[in-house]
Amino acid sequence: MKFLLINPAIGKQRLPAYFPLGLGYIAQILLEEGHDVSVLDINAYRWSDDEVKQQLRNAKFEAVGITGMVTEFNAVQQLSKLIKEINPNAPIILGGGLATAFPQIVLERTQVDIVVVGEGEVTIKELAESLDGCSSLGKVKGICYKTKNNIYTTQPRELIRDLDTIPFPARHLFPMERYFRNPVPYLRMFDPRVIPANMITSRGCPYRCTYCFHGLWGYHFRARSADNVVAEMKFLHRKYGVTGIFFMDDTFVLDRERVLAICDRLIQEGLNIIWAASGRVNLMDREMLEKMRAAGCRAILYGIESGSQKILNEMRKGVTVEQARQAVLNTWQAGILPVGYLMIGMFGETSQTVEETIRFCNETGLISGFSYATPFPGTELYIKAIEIGKIQPESADQLLERWGEWGDEILVNLSNIPTEKLKSIKRNAERRILWGNLLRKVPLYIQVLGLPNFVREGGRFFKKQLRVGKFT
């Protein structure tokens, strides 16, 4: 069959953020099954609506696959309508977080015909065979589909146990030159000439943070072997000249022995690749951090979220403020840049809990902005927001049309702080964290980045802060 895979536009940035790994994996699976695959990467090219229409008119396809997060509901709705206008007989398949969290609503309110619930690499094989006339859709596990006015749900799909069996993404079908221009800050702070790429080496997370969506990969941690991970890094280095990798795992460091094995292999191979990955404060130790640094790690991203134990307990983070403090300090001492993500506006948030977070950042040298605590569909936070009346059940699905605004707006205020006051507290906290670290923690940044990189990045940082008004 002739498949057209579409990557919708995400956000408003000029360049695409990261390569769409999920779509890349699906593309390679279909190619290996003998299908004809082409890609329409709207997110990479940032085409206008008219240009998208023209691209679709020029494309030759018998079936369409779209990837989409919950924040892309509007894009999926518009795209599916346009596709049906151009080729009404082509079945439209949606995969990703949106399909998994809201299969029924997607089928009811868009022109999508089939949604893939959960992992798609095995499902797409059977689905393609079914669409080719080899079997009925009802026999394909892990999908929901509609025929006429009826919606059907098949048996759940089992999780893929051995991730090494999944082939590397079909990056050659995508405009990689555009992704290489993506300014990955945690890598280019160390080398402005770095050619970046993103990878994922594990799926699933056993932790129960209330704001995390586990619908796609579940709670059972599954990981690629060290050999498999390093093989893909070598491939990217050899084929595309990649010199920087951002690992997008939920918790890259969960299996300590695997992390050490990956590091040992990278040191043995002598690859000229720097990298960044996610950490978890209760899993870090000096030995592992030092081995990661020797293997090319230059930044570790921590979901700090809050410097208040009260808020961490509310989130069910399963960590303490002291563990977070020690992990950040150990990361600095290992010569790695600690990057912290912060959240404001959680259930129970007060001016005092925000004050504790400001103090934590100024003590540890973290410079970070806040995101608003947002109850994404499919999370425990979302369920609780409905239970206590922060989201009305009858209007819950209507929020789908606004999830794309979550980075800039408070879509659901979970705290008891008035919305405008919460915005003011956020702005003030970000300024105080910035100013609190500018002078007192400069030696840390020079030590980790090196003086030339610190001067260059510092200049860029100041210009950006002036543009967004952080110094006012």
Contacts in CASP RR format, 6 or more apart in sequence:
PFRMAT RR
TARGET T0000
AUTHOR 0000-0000-0000
METHOD contacts of the structure
MODEL  1
MKFLLINPAIGKQRLPAYFPLGLGYIAQILLEEGHDVSVLDINAYRWSDD
EVKQQLRNAKFEAVGITGMVTEFNAVQQLSKLIKEINPNAPIILGGGLAT
AFPQIVLERTQVDIVVVGEGEVTIKELAESLDGCSSLGKVKGICYKTKNN
IYTTQPRELIRDLDTIPFPARHLFPMERYFRNPVPYLRMFDPRVIPANMI
TSRGCPYRCTYCFHGLWGYHFRARSADNVVAEMKFLHRKYGVTGIFFMDD
TFVLDRERVLAICDRLIQEGLNIIWAASGRVNLMDREMLEKMRAAGCRAI
LYGIESGSQKILNEMRKGVTVEQARQAVLNTWQAGILPVGYLMIGMFGET
SQTVEETIRFCNETGLISGFSYATPFPGTELYIKAIEIGKIQPESADQLL
ERWGEWGDEILVNLSNIPTEKLKSIKRNAERRILWGNLLRKVPLYIQVLG
LPNFVREGGRFFKKQLRVGKFT
1 35 0 8 1.000
1 36 0 8 1.000
1 62 0 8 1.000
1 63 0 8 1.000
1 128 0 8 1.000
1 131 0 8 1.000
1 132 0 8 1.000
2 35 0 8 1.000
2 36 0 8 1.000
2 38 0 8 1.000
2 60 0 8 1.000
2 61 0 8 1.000
2 62 0 8 1.000
2 63 0 8 1.000
3 30 0 8 1.000
3 35 0 8 1.000
3 36 0 8 1.000
3 37 0 8 1.000
3 38 0 8 1.000
3 61 0 8 1.000
3 62 0 8 1.000
3 63 0 8 1.000
3 64 0 8 1.000
3 65 0 8 1.000
3 128 0 8 1.000
4 38 0 8 1.000
4 39 0 8 1.000
4 40 0 8 1.000
4 59 0 8 1.000
4 61 0 8 1.000
4 63 0 8 1.000
4 64 0 8 1.000
4 65 0 8 1.000
4 90 0 8 1.000
5 23 0 8 1.000
5 24 0 8 1.000
5 26 0 8 1.000
5 27 0 8 1.000
5 37 0 8 1.000
5 38 0 8 1.000
5 39 0 8 1.000
5 40 0 8 1.000
5 64 0 8 1.000
5 65 0 8 1.000
5 66 0 8 1.000
5 67 0 8 1.000
5 173 0 8 1.000
6 39 0 8 1.000
6 40 0 8 1.000
6 41 0 8 1.000
6 42 0 8 1.000
6 64 0 8 1.000
6 65 0 8 1.000
6 66 0 8 1.000
6 67 0 8 1.000
6 79 0 8 1.000
7 20 0 8 1.000
7 23 0 8 1.000
7 39 0 8 1.000
7 40 0 8 1.000
7 41 0 8 1.000
7 42 0 8 1.000
7 43 0 8 1.000
7 44 0 8 1.000
7 67 0 8 1.000
7 174 0 8 1.000
8 42 0 8 1.000
8 43 0 8 1.000
8 66 0 8 1.000
8 67 0 8 1.000
8 68 0 8 1.000
8 72 0 8 1.000
8 75 0 8 1.000
8 76 0 8 1.000
8 79 0 8 1.000
9 42 0 8 1.000
9 43 0 8 1.000
9 46 0 8 1.000
9 75 0 8 1.000
10 16 0 8 1.000
10 17 0 8 1.000
10 43 0 8 1.000
10 69 0 8 1.000
10 71 0 8 1.000
10 72 0 8 1.000
11 404 0 8 1.000
14 46 0 8 1.000
15 178 0 8 1.000
15 181 0 8 1.000
15 182 0 8 1.000
15 183 0 8 1.000
16 41 0 8 1.000
16 43 0 8 1.000
16 44 0 8 1.000
16 178 0 8 1.000
16 179 0 8 1.000
16 182 0 8 1.000
17 182 0 8 1.000
18 179 0 8 1.000
18 182 0 8 1.000
18 198 0 8 1.000
18 246 0 8 1.000
18 248 0 8 1.000
19 169 0 8 1.000
19 171 0 8 1.000
19 174 0 8 1.000
19 176 0 8 1.000
19 179 0 8 1.000
19 197 0 8 1.000
19 198 0 8 1.000
20 41 0 8 1.000
20 43 0 8 1.000
20 67 0 8 1.000
20 174 0 8 1.000
21 169 0 8 1.000
21 198 0 8 1.000
21 199 0 8 1.000
21 200 0 8 1.000
21 248 0 8 1.000
22 67 0 8 1.000
22 96 0 8 1.000
22 169 0 8 1.000
23 39 0 8 1.000
23 67 0 8 1.000
24 169 0 8 1.000
24 170 0 8 1.000
24 171 0 8 1.000
24 173 0 8 1.000
24 174 0 8 1.000
25 120 0 8 1.000
25 121 0 8 1.000
25 166 0 8 1.000
25 167 0 8 1.000
25 169 0 8 1.000
26 65 0 8 1.000
26 67 0 8 1.000
26 120 0 8 1.000
26 121 0 8 1.000
26 124 0 8 1.000
27 37 0 8 1.000
27 39 0 8 1.000
27 169 0 8 1.000
27 170 0 8 1.000
27 173 0 8 1.000
28 167 0 8 1.000
28 168 0 8 1.000
28 169 0 8 1.000
28 170 0 8 1.000
29 121 0 8 1.000
29 124 0 8 1.000
29 125 0 8 1.000
29 166 0 8 1.000
29 167 0 8 1.000
30 37 0 8 1.000
30 124 0 8 1.000
30 128 0 8 1.000
31 37 0 8 1.000
31 170 0 8 1.000
32 167 0 8 1.000
33 125 0 8 1.000
33 128 0 8 1.000
35 128 0 8 1.000
37 170 0 8 1.000
37 173 0 8 1.000
38 59 0 8 1.000
38 60 0 8 1.000
38 61 0 8 1.000
38 173 0 8 1.000
39 173 0 8 1.000
39 174 0 8 1.000
40 52 0 8 1.000
40 55 0 8 1.000
40 56 0 8 1.000
40 59 0 8 1.000
41 174 0 8 1.000
41 175 0 8 1.000
42 52 0 8 1.000
44 174 0 8 1.000
44 175 0 8 1.000
44 178 0 8 1.000
44 179 0 8 1.000
45 51 0 8 1.000
45 175 0 8 1.000
45 178 0 8 1.000
47 55 0 8 1.000
52 79 0 8 1.000
52 82 0 8 1.000
53 82 0 8 1.000
53 86 0 8 1.000
56 82 0 8 1.000
56 83 0 8 1.000
56 86 0 8 1.000
56 87 0 8 1.000
57 86 0 8 1.000
61 87 0 8 1.000
61 90 0 8 1.000
62 90 0 8 1.000
62 131 0 8 1.000
63 90 0 8 1.000
63 91 0 8 1.000
63 92 0 8 1.000
63 93 0 8 1.000
63 128 0 8 1.000
63 131 0 8 1.000
64 83 0 8 1.000
64 90 0 8 1.000
64 91 0 8 1.000
64 92 0 8 1.000
64 93 0 8 1.000
65 92 0 8 1.000
65 93 0 8 1.000
65 94 0 8 1.000
65 95 0 8 1.000
66 76 0 8 1.000
66 79 0 8 1.000
66 80 0 8 1.000
66 92 0 8 1.000
66 93 0 8 1.000
66 94 0 8 1.000
66 95 0 8 1.000
66 112 0 8 1.000
67 94 0 8 1.000
67 95 0 8 1.000
67 96 0 8 1.000
68 75 0 8 1.000
68 76 0 8 1.000
68 94 0 8 1.000
68 95 0 8 1.000
68 96 0 8 1.000
68 97 0 8 1.000
68 98 0 8 1.000
68 99 0 8 1.000
69 96 0 8 1.000
69 97 0 8 1.000
69 98 0 8 1.000
70 97 0 8 1.000
70 98 0 8 1.000
70 101 0 8 1.000
70 102 0 8 1.000
70 213 0 8 1.000
70 376 0 8 1.000
70 377 0 8 1.000
70 400 0 8 1.000
70 403 0 8 1.000
71 403 0 8 1.000
71 404 0 8 1.000
71 406 0 8 1.000
72 98 0 8 1.000
72 404 0 8 1.000
73 98 0 8 1.000
73 102 0 8 1.000
73 106 0 8 1.000
73 400 0 8 1.000
73 401 0 8 1.000
73 403 0 8 1.000
74 401 0 8 1.000
74 404 0 8 1.000
76 94 0 8 1.000
76 98 0 8 1.000
76 106 0 8 1.000
76 110 0 8 1.000
76 112 0 8 1.000
77 109 0 8 1.000
77 110 0 8 1.000
77 111 0 8 1.000
80 92 0 8 1.000
80 94 0 8 1.000
80 110 0 8 1.000
80 111 0 8 1.000
80 112 0 8 1.000
81 110 0 8 1.000
81 111 0 8 1.000
83 90 0 8 1.000
83 92 0 8 1.000
83 111 0 8 1.000
84 92 0 8 1.000
84 111 0 8 1.000
91 113 0 8 1.000
91 114 0 8 1.000
91 131 0 8 1.000
92 111 0 8 1.000
92 112 0 8 1.000
92 113 0 8 1.000
92 114 0 8 1.000
93 112 0 8 1.000
93 113 0 8 1.000
93 114 0 8 1.000
93 115 0 8 1.000
93 116 0 8 1.000
93 124 0 8 1.000
93 127 0 8 1.000
94 106 0 8 1.000
94 110 0 8 1.000
94 112 0 8 1.000
94 114 0 8 1.000
94 115 0 8 1.000
94 116 0 8 1.000
95 115 0 8 1.000
95 116 0 8 1.000
95 118 0 8 1.000
95 120 0 8 1.000
96 116 0 8 1.000
96 118 0 8 1.000
96 216 0 8 1.000
97 118 0 8 1.000
97 213 0 8 1.000
97 215 0 8 1.000
97 216 0 8 1.000
98 106 0 8 1.000
99 106 0 8 1.000
99 112 0 8 1.000
99 115 0 8 1.000
99 116 0 8 1.000
99 117 0 8 1.000
99 118 0 8 1.000
100 115 0 8 1.000
100 116 0 8 1.000
100 117 0 8 1.000
100 118 0 8 1.000
100 215 0 8 1.000
100 216 0 8 1.000
101 213 0 8 1.000
101 215 0 8 1.000
101 376 0 8 1.000
101 377 0 8 1.000
101 378 0 8 1.000
102 377 0 8 1.000
102 397 0 8 1.000
102 400 0 8 1.000
103 115 0 8 1.000
103 117 0 8 1.000
103 144 0 8 1.000
103 153 0 8 1.000
104 144 0 8 1.000
104 151 0 8 1.000
105 397 0 8 1.000
105 400 0 8 1.000
106 112 0 8 1.000
106 115 0 8 1.000
107 113 0 8 1.000
107 115 0 8 1.000
107 144 0 8 1.000
107 145 0 8 1.000
107 146 0 8 1.000
107 151 0 8 1.000
108 151 0 8 1.000
109 397 0 8 1.000
113 145 0 8 1.000
113 146 0 8 1.000
114 127 0 8 1.000
114 137 0 8 1.000
114 143 0 8 1.000
114 144 0 8 1.000
114 145 0 8 1.000
115 143 0 8 1.000
115 144 0 8 1.000
115 145 0 8 1.000
116 123 0 8 1.000
116 124 0 8 1.000
116 127 0 8 1.000
116 142 0 8 1.000
116 143 0 8 1.000
117 142 0 8 1.000
117 143 0 8 1.000
117 144 0 8 1.000
117 156 0 8 1.000
117 157 0 8 1.000
118 142 0 8 1.000
118 157 0 8 1.000
118 215 0 8 1.000
118 216 0 8 1.000
118 217 0 8 1.000
119 157 0 8 1.000
119 159 0 8 1.000
119 160 0 8 1.000
119 203 0 8 1.000
119 216 0 8 1.000
119 217 0 8 1.000
120 157 0 8 1.000
121 160 0 8 1.000
121 166 0 8 1.000
122 157 0 8 1.000
122 160 0 8 1.000
123 140 0 8 1.000
123 141 0 8 1.000
123 142 0 8 1.000
123 143 0 8 1.000
123 157 0 8 1.000
126 135 0 8 1.000
126 139 0 8 1.000
126 140 0 8 1.000
126 141 0 8 1.000
127 137 0 8 1.000
127 140 0 8 1.000
127 143 0 8 1.000
129 135 0 8 1.000
130 136 0 8 1.000
130 137 0 8 1.000
130 138 0 8 1.000
130 139 0 8 1.000
130 140 0 8 1.000
137 143 0 8 1.000
137 145 0 8 1.000
137 152 0 8 1.000
137 154 0 8 1.000
138 145 0 8 1.000
138 152 0 8 1.000
138 154 0 8 1.000
139 154 0 8 1.000
140 154 0 8 1.000
141 154 0 8 1.000
141 155 0 8 1.000
141 156 0 8 1.000
141 157 0 8 1.000
141 158 0 8 1.000
142 154 0 8 1.000
142 155 0 8 1.000
142 156 0 8 1.000
142 157 0 8 1.000
143 153 0 8 1.000
143 154 0 8 1.000
144 151 0 8 1.000
144 152 0 8 1.000
144 153 0 8 1.000
144 154 0 8 1.000
145 151 0 8 1.000
145 152 0 8 1.000
145 154 0 8 1.000
146 152 0 8 1.000
159 203 0 8 1.000
159 217 0 8 1.000
159 218 0 8 1.000
159 220 0 8 1.000
159 222 0 8 1.000
160 166 0 8 1.000
160 203 0 8 1.000
160 222 0 8 1.000
161 222 0 8 1.000
163 202 0 8 1.000
163 203 0 8 1.000
163 222 0 8 1.000
163 223 0 8 1.000
163 224 0 8 1.000
163 228 0 8 1.000
164 224 0 8 1.000
164 225 0 8 1.000
164 228 0 8 1.000
168 232 0 8 1.000
168 235 0 8 1.000
171 240 0 8 1.000
176 240 0 8 1.000
179 196 0 8 1.000
179 197 0 8 1.000
180 195 0 8 1.000
180 196 0 8 1.000
180 197 0 8 1.000
180 240 0 8 1.000
180 242 0 8 1.000
182 196 0 8 1.000
184 194 0 8 1.000
184 196 0 8 1.000
184 244 0 8 1.000
184 246 0 8 1.000
184 276 0 8 1.000
186 246 0 8 1.000
186 276 0 8 1.000
186 298 0 8 1.000
186 299 0 8 1.000
186 301 0 8 1.000
186 337 0 8 1.000
186 339 0 8 1.000
187 194 0 8 1.000
187 196 0 8 1.000
187 244 0 8 1.000
187 246 0 8 1.000
187 274 0 8 1.000
187 275 0 8 1.000
187 276 0 8 1.000
187 298 0 8 1.000
187 299 0 8 1.000
188 194 0 8 1.000
188 196 0 8 1.000
189 298 0 8 1.000
189 299 0 8 1.000
189 337 0 8 1.000
189 449 0 8 1.000
189 453 0 8 1.000
189 457 0 8 1.000
190 274 0 8 1.000
190 298 0 8 1.000
190 449 0 8 1.000
190 453 0 8 1.000
191 243 0 8 1.000
191 274 0 8 1.000
192 456 0 8 1.000
193 243 0 8 1.000
194 243 0 8 1.000
194 244 0 8 1.000
194 274 0 8 1.000
195 240 0 8 1.000
195 241 0 8 1.000
195 242 0 8 1.000
195 243 0 8 1.000
195 244 0 8 1.000
196 242 0 8 1.000
196 243 0 8 1.000
196 244 0 8 1.000
196 245 0 8 1.000
196 246 0 8 1.000
197 236 0 8 1.000
197 240 0 8 1.000
197 242 0 8 1.000
197 244 0 8 1.000
197 245 0 8 1.000
197 246 0 8 1.000
198 245 0 8 1.000
198 246 0 8 1.000
198 247 0 8 1.000
198 248 0 8 1.000
199 229 0 8 1.000
199 232 0 8 1.000
199 233 0 8 1.000
199 236 0 8 1.000
199 245 0 8 1.000
199 246 0 8 1.000
199 247 0 8 1.000
199 248 0 8 1.000
200 247 0 8 1.000
200 248 0 8 1.000
200 249 0 8 1.000
201 223 0 8 1.000
201 224 0 8 1.000
201 229 0 8 1.000
201 247 0 8 1.000
201 249 0 8 1.000
201 252 0 8 1.000
201 262 0 8 1.000
202 221 0 8 1.000
202 222 0 8 1.000
202 223 0 8 1.000
202 224 0 8 1.000
202 249 0 8 1.000
202 250 0 8 1.000
202 251 0 8 1.000
202 252 0 8 1.000
202 254 0 8 1.000
202 255 0 8 1.000
203 216 0 8 1.000
203 217 0 8 1.000
203 218 0 8 1.000
203 221 0 8 1.000
203 222 0 8 1.000
203 223 0 8 1.000
203 250 0 8 1.000
204 214 0 8 1.000
204 217 0 8 1.000
204 218 0 8 1.000
204 219 0 8 1.000
204 220 0 8 1.000
204 221 0 8 1.000
204 222 0 8 1.000
204 250 0 8 1.000
205 212 0 8 1.000
205 214 0 8 1.000
205 217 0 8 1.000
205 218 0 8 1.000
205 219 0 8 1.000
205 221 0 8 1.000
205 250 0 8 1.000
205 251 0 8 1.000
205 254 0 8 1.000
206 219 0 8 1.000
206 220 0 8 1.000
206 221 0 8 1.000
206 254 0 8 1.000
207 251 0 8 1.000
207 280 0 8 1.000
207 317 0 8 1.000
207 318 0 8 1.000
208 219 0 8 1.000
208 316 0 8 1.000
208 380 0 8 1.000
209 315 0 8 1.000
209 316 0 8 1.000
209 317 0 8 1.000
210 314 0 8 1.000
210 315 0 8 1.000
210 316 0 8 1.000
210 379 0 8 1.000
210 380 0 8 1.000
210 381 0 8 1.000
210 384 0 8 1.000
211 315 0 8 1.000
211 343 0 8 1.000
211 373 0 8 1.000
211 374 0 8 1.000
211 375 0 8 1.000
211 376 0 8 1.000
211 379 0 8 1.000
211 380 0 8 1.000
211 381 0 8 1.000
212 250 0 8 1.000
212 379 0 8 1.000
213 376 0 8 1.000
213 377 0 8 1.000
213 378 0 8 1.000
213 379 0 8 1.000
215 378 0 8 1.000
217 250 0 8 1.000
221 251 0 8 1.000
221 254 0 8 1.000
221 255 0 8 1.000
223 254 0 8 1.000
223 255 0 8 1.000
223 258 0 8 1.000
225 258 0 8 1.000
226 258 0 8 1.000
226 261 0 8 1.000
226 262 0 8 1.000
226 264 0 8 1.000
226 265 0 8 1.000
227 265 0 8 1.000
229 262 0 8 1.000
230 262 0 8 1.000
230 265 0 8 1.000
230 266 0 8 1.000
230 269 0 8 1.000
230 271 0 8 1.000
233 242 0 8 1.000
233 245 0 8 1.000
233 266 0 8 1.000
233 271 0 8 1.000
233 273 0 8 1.000
234 269 0 8 1.000
234 271 0 8 1.000
236 242 0 8 1.000
236 245 0 8 1.000
237 243 0 8 1.000
237 271 0 8 1.000
237 272 0 8 1.000
237 273 0 8 1.000
242 273 0 8 1.000
243 272 0 8 1.000
243 273 0 8 1.000
243 274 0 8 1.000
244 273 0 8 1.000
244 274 0 8 1.000
244 275 0 8 1.000
245 273 0 8 1.000
245 274 0 8 1.000
245 275 0 8 1.000
245 276 0 8 1.000
246 275 0 8 1.000
246 276 0 8 1.000
246 277 0 8 1.000
247 275 0 8 1.000
247 276 0 8 1.000
247 277 0 8 1.000
247 278 0 8 1.000
248 278 0 8 1.000
249 277 0 8 1.000
249 278 0 8 1.000
250 278 0 8 1.000
251 278 0 8 1.000
251 279 0 8 1.000
251 280 0 8 1.000
251 283 0 8 1.000
252 259 0 8 1.000
252 277 0 8 1.000
252 278 0 8 1.000
252 279 0 8 1.000
253 259 0 8 1.000
253 277 0 8 1.000
253 278 0 8 1.000
253 279 0 8 1.000
253 280 0 8 1.000
253 283 0 8 1.000
253 284 0 8 1.000
253 288 0 8 1.000
254 280 0 8 1.000
254 283 0 8 1.000
256 283 0 8 1.000
256 288 0 8 1.000
259 288 0 8 1.000
259 291 0 8 1.000
259 292 0 8 1.000
260 288 0 8 1.000
260 291 0 8 1.000
262 295 0 8 1.000
263 291 0 8 1.000
263 292 0 8 1.000
263 294 0 8 1.000
263 295 0 8 1.000
263 297 0 8 1.000
264 291 0 8 1.000
264 295 0 8 1.000
266 273 0 8 1.000
266 295 0 8 1.000
266 296 0 8 1.000
267 294 0 8 1.000
267 295 0 8 1.000
273 296 0 8 1.000
274 296 0 8 1.000
274 297 0 8 1.000
274 298 0 8 1.000
275 296 0 8 1.000
275 297 0 8 1.000
275 298 0 8 1.000
276 297 0 8 1.000
276 298 0 8 1.000
276 299 0 8 1.000
276 300 0 8 1.000
276 301 0 8 1.000
276 339 0 8 1.000
277 292 0 8 1.000
277 297 0 8 1.000
277 300 0 8 1.000
277 301 0 8 1.000
278 300 0 8 1.000
278 301 0 8 1.000
278 302 0 8 1.000
278 303 0 8 1.000
279 300 0 8 1.000
279 301 0 8 1.000
279 302 0 8 1.000
279 303 0 8 1.000
280 302 0 8 1.000
280 303 0 8 1.000
280 319 0 8 1.000
281 302 0 8 1.000
281 303 0 8 1.000
281 304 0 8 1.000
281 319 0 8 1.000
281 323 0 8 1.000
281 324 0 8 1.000
281 326 0 8 1.000
281 327 0 8 1.000
281 328 0 8 1.000
282 318 0 8 1.000
282 319 0 8 1.000
282 320 0 8 1.000
282 323 0 8 1.000
282 327 0 8 1.000
284 300 0 8 1.000
284 327 0 8 1.000
284 330 0 8 1.000
284 331 0 8 1.000
285 330 0 8 1.000
286 330 0 8 1.000
286 333 0 8 1.000
286 334 0 8 1.000
289 300 0 8 1.000
289 330 0 8 1.000
289 331 0 8 1.000
289 333 0 8 1.000
289 334 0 8 1.000
289 336 0 8 1.000
290 334 0 8 1.000
292 300 0 8 1.000
292 334 0 8 1.000
292 336 0 8 1.000
293 334 0 8 1.000
293 335 0 8 1.000
293 336 0 8 1.000
297 336 0 8 1.000
298 336 0 8 1.000
298 337 0 8 1.000
299 336 0 8 1.000
299 337 0 8 1.000
299 338 0 8 1.000
299 339 0 8 1.000
300 331 0 8 1.000
300 336 0 8 1.000
300 337 0 8 1.000
300 338 0 8 1.000
300 339 0 8 1.000
301 339 0 8 1.000
301 340 0 8 1.000
301 341 0 8 1.000
302 324 0 8 1.000
302 327 0 8 1.000
302 328 0 8 1.000
302 331 0 8 1.000
302 338 0 8 1.000
302 339 0 8 1.000
302 340 0 8 1.000
302 341 0 8 1.000
303 340 0 8 1.000
303 341 0 8 1.000
304 324 0 8 1.000
304 328 0 8 1.000
304 340 0 8 1.000
304 341 0 8 1.000
304 342 0 8 1.000
304 360 0 8 1.000
304 366 0 8 1.000
304 368 0 8 1.000
305 311 0 8 1.000
305 312 0 8 1.000
305 315 0 8 1.000
305 317 0 8 1.000
305 341 0 8 1.000
305 342 0 8 1.000
305 343 0 8 1.000
305 346 0 8 1.000
306 312 0 8 1.000
306 315 0 8 1.000
306 342 0 8 1.000
306 343 0 8 1.000
306 346 0 8 1.000
306 353 0 8 1.000
306 356 0 8 1.000
306 357 0 8 1.000
307 321 0 8 1.000
307 324 0 8 1.000
307 353 0 8 1.000
307 356 0 8 1.000
307 357 0 8 1.000
307 359 0 8 1.000
307 360 0 8 1.000
308 321 0 8 1.000
308 352 0 8 1.000
308 353 0 8 1.000
308 354 0 8 1.000
308 356 0 8 1.000
308 357 0 8 1.000
309 320 0 8 1.000
309 321 0 8 1.000
310 348 0 8 1.000
310 353 0 8 1.000
311 346 0 8 1.000
311 348 0 8 1.000
311 349 0 8 1.000
311 353 0 8 1.000
311 357 0 8 1.000
312 318 0 8 1.000
312 319 0 8 1.000
312 320 0 8 1.000
312 321 0 8 1.000
314 346 0 8 1.000
314 347 0 8 1.000
314 348 0 8 1.000
315 343 0 8 1.000
315 346 0 8 1.000
316 380 0 8 1.000
321 356 0 8 1.000
321 360 0 8 1.000
324 360 0 8 1.000
325 360 0 8 1.000
325 363 0 8 1.000
325 364 0 8 1.000
327 338 0 8 1.000
328 338 0 8 1.000
328 340 0 8 1.000
328 364 0 8 1.000
328 365 0 8 1.000
328 366 0 8 1.000
329 364 0 8 1.000
331 337 0 8 1.000
331 338 0 8 1.000
332 338 0 8 1.000
332 364 0 8 1.000
332 365 0 8 1.000
332 444 0 8 1.000
332 447 0 8 1.000
332 448 0 8 1.000
335 447 0 8 1.000
335 448 0 8 1.000
336 448 0 8 1.000
337 448 0 8 1.000
337 449 0 8 1.000
338 364 0 8 1.000
338 366 0 8 1.000
339 366 0 8 1.000
339 368 0 8 1.000
340 366 0 8 1.000
340 368 0 8 1.000
341 368 0 8 1.000
341 371 0 8 1.000
342 357 0 8 1.000
342 361 0 8 1.000
342 368 0 8 1.000
342 369 0 8 1.000
342 370 0 8 1.000
342 371 0 8 1.000
343 370 0 8 1.000
343 371 0 8 1.000
343 372 0 8 1.000
343 373 0 8 1.000
344 354 0 8 1.000
344 357 0 8 1.000
344 370 0 8 1.000
344 371 0 8 1.000
344 372 0 8 1.000
344 373 0 8 1.000
344 422 0 8 1.000
344 425 0 8 1.000
344 426 0 8 1.000
344 429 0 8 1.000
345 372 0 8 1.000
345 373 0 8 1.000
345 413 0 8 1.000
345 414 0 8 1.000
345 415 0 8 1.000
345 417 0 8 1.000
345 422 0 8 1.000
346 373 0 8 1.000
346 414 0 8 1.000
346 415 0 8 1.000
347 373 0 8 1.000
347 384 0 8 1.000
347 414 0 8 1.000
347 415 0 8 1.000
348 415 0 8 1.000
348 416 0 8 1.000
349 373 0 8 1.000
349 414 0 8 1.000
349 415 0 8 1.000
349 417 0 8 1.000
349 422 0 8 1.000
350 415 0 8 1.000
350 417 0 8 1.000
351 417 0 8 1.000
351 425 0 8 1.000
354 425 0 8 1.000
354 429 0 8 1.000
357 429 0 8 1.000
358 429 0 8 1.000
358 432 0 8 1.000
358 433 0 8 1.000
360 366 0 8 1.000
361 367 0 8 1.000
361 368 0 8 1.000
361 433 0 8 1.000
361 437 0 8 1.000
362 432 0 8 1.000
362 433 0 8 1.000
362 436 0 8 1.000
362 437 0 8 1.000
362 440 0 8 1.000
365 437 0 8 1.000
365 440 0 8 1.000
365 441 0 8 1.000
365 444 0 8 1.000
366 433 0 8 1.000
366 437 0 8 1.000
367 433 0 8 1.000
367 434 0 8 1.000
367 437 0 8 1.000
368 433 0 8 1.000
369 430 0 8 1.000
369 433 0 8 1.000
370 426 0 8 1.000
370 429 0 8 1.000
370 430 0 8 1.000
371 407 0 8 1.000
372 406 0 8 1.000
372 407 0 8 1.000
372 409 0 8 1.000
372 410 0 8 1.000
372 411 0 8 1.000
372 422 0 8 1.000
372 426 0 8 1.000
373 381 0 8 1.000
373 414 0 8 1.000
373 415 0 8 1.000
374 381 0 8 1.000
374 406 0 8 1.000
374 407 0 8 1.000
374 411 0 8 1.000
374 412 0 8 1.000
375 381 0 8 1.000
375 382 0 8 1.000
375 384 0 8 1.000
375 385 0 8 1.000
375 390 0 8 1.000
375 391 0 8 1.000
375 412 0 8 1.000
375 414 0 8 1.000
376 382 0 8 1.000
376 403 0 8 1.000
376 406 0 8 1.000
377 396 0 8 1.000
377 399 0 8 1.000
377 400 0 8 1.000
377 403 0 8 1.000
381 414 0 8 1.000
382 391 0 8 1.000
385 391 0 8 1.000
385 412 0 8 1.000
385 414 0 8 1.000
386 392 0 8 1.000
386 393 0 8 1.000
386 396 0 8 1.000
390 412 0 8 1.000
390 413 0 8 1.000
390 414 0 8 1.000
391 399 0 8 1.000
391 412 0 8 1.000
399 411 0 8 1.000
399 412 0 8 1.000
402 409 0 8 1.000
402 411 0 8 1.000
403 411 0 8 1.000
405 411 0 8 1.000
410 419 0 8 1.000
410 422 0 8 1.000
410 423 0 8 1.000
413 419 0 8 1.000
413 422 0 8 1.000
415 422 0 8 1.000
417 425 0 8 1.000
430 470 0 8 1.000
431 470 0 8 1.000
431 471 0 8 1.000
434 465 0 8 1.000
434 470 0 8 1.000
442 454 0 8 1.000
445 454 0 8 1.000
446 454 0 8 1.000
449 457 0 8 1.000
465 471 0 8 1.000
END
